[in-house]
Amino acid sequence: MTHMNKQIIFGGMLLCAAAFTACNEDFEDWAKPQANAQGEAAQAYGLTIAAASQANVVMDNAPEMVQLVTCTANQAEISNIFLKNITVNGVTLPAEFDGTTVTVSSAKLDSLIEATTFDRSATPHLYTVEAEFAGRLETGEAISVSSITNGTLTPYSNVPEKDAKGYAMLGQWQGWNPSAPTWMTEVEPGVYQAEVITTDDGDNWFKFYRGSGFDDAEFSWDAVALGCAVNGDASTPNLLAWAGDPRFGGFQTPVINGAAKWIVTLDMNKLYYKYERKESKYYIIGNPQGWSTTDMTAMFYALGGNKYTYTTNWTNQWDLKILEGINFNQGDATWGFCFGGINGDTSATGDLTFGADTGAFGPSEQGGWYTLTIDMANMKYEWTAIEEPTATYNFIGLCGGFNEWSADVDLTQLEKAPHNWYVRYTLTSDTELKFRANHGWDTKDWGSDGSAAIDEKIYYLPTGGSNISVPAGTYDFYLNDITGHFNIVRVE
């Protein structure tokens, strides 16, 4: 899945910067530094940079062009001053320089500040200007001076008021039906979240709606809607737009790209939104389990924060794709829900892609020992080489109150993913248990840190020496004896 980054919002503006010329002649040759330190030379000639008088911009009454920075000299020996480079919040901004003052478009400055802060609230936003100038001496030599100045920009005050009845979403996943909206929960003042399950592996269109609009006898679609600036924009995070928007002139319909469970956040304080994959259960389909779309024995171990890991000996360089648990057992259609990369790619890091065209990927060394870590929030993967493990075990078993801490329930080591173990087992009552090696306590055992009990929402815990509390039910048990990571997953 490909997302546009935040600079797309003002991408056209930055393209203009490529054609911008900071001065009216070429000073590349003469602007080379003198032998003495440039800072000392600039100080000696009184070459000074300062924030301009209009550096604190209020968009409600801002002129079309605003003065940002000045550069002046108090010595007659300086014949000309030229602008060499200027950035705002680290981004090049098209600018004009008249020999003393740098001016920029207030609209483009507003666009840049909001896009780099993801904040459209009508409050002063601090920004940083890094500017470099060259002063030309009468001798033909040049001195350079650079400095960092600050200013503030206050976005337009014409922003939507927070709706006392909260917010809901309408979109493809619920048929755009206003009688059955996806209501959002206020998780902190002015910030709302909802869980959304999309089923289209392409664009899933949606909008946000003010809660009070659902009280009307006839639903007023656009009057109570919030969207984005560009139709079909899949960016996350992204700035909100609305009817009568002073910057965008209105709003368009955003999309969520991909079929998955998502957590969507709407921030009405800063007027932006984002969506990210909900923590889920991800499995390898590929060489470790025979490319089966029904076999769920090779499960990534959850680390928290939507990151997952799997460590083993990878015997084939084109080892795997990734499949979320909810997408197994769908026949040939299953392949359309896979995550992968560039087909045959063996890079150490890369971007995950999604859909029927995604490729199988693997580590750089065939037969090497690696940890594969996937970051599903940011759609990234990373391979880390490890030393071949020296400890091996004949058995890994479950031992606990359910079997009077004696008769182990043995897990099976995966033939093509050594040091990873799996078993499905039914616990007839609530119990405590641990994983242990070789049917005893004198070799190795694995428990939790005691922070919580396994339940339907928490299927993994940090490892430690405590017993693992597990409610009655049927579970898939997974353990990696190299890392100590385990998953305990209720079978629905």
Secondary structure, 3 states (H helix, E strand, C coil): CCCCCHHHHHHHHHHHHHCCCCCCCCCCCCCCCCCCCHHHHHHHCCCEEEECCCCEEEHHHCCCEEEEEEEECCCCCEEEEEEEEEEECCEECCCEECCCEEEEEHHHHHHHHHHHHCCCCCCCEEEEEEEEEEEEECCCCEEEEEEEEEEEEECCCCCCCCCCCCEEEEEHHHCCCCCCCEECEEEECCEEEEEEECCCCCEEEEEEEEHHHHHCCCCCCHHHEEEECCCCCCCCCEECEECCCCCCCCCECCEEECCCEEEEEEECCCCEEEEEECCCCEEEEEHHHCCCCCCCCCECEEEECCEEEEEEEECCCCCEEEEEHHHCCCHHHHHHHEEEECCCECCCEEECEECCCCECECCCCCCEEEEEEEECCCCEEEEEECCCCCCCCCCEEEEEHHHCCCCCEECEECCCCCCEEEEEEEECCCEEEEEEECCCCCCCEEEECCCCCCCCCCCCCCEECECEEECCEEEEEEEECCCCCEEEEECC
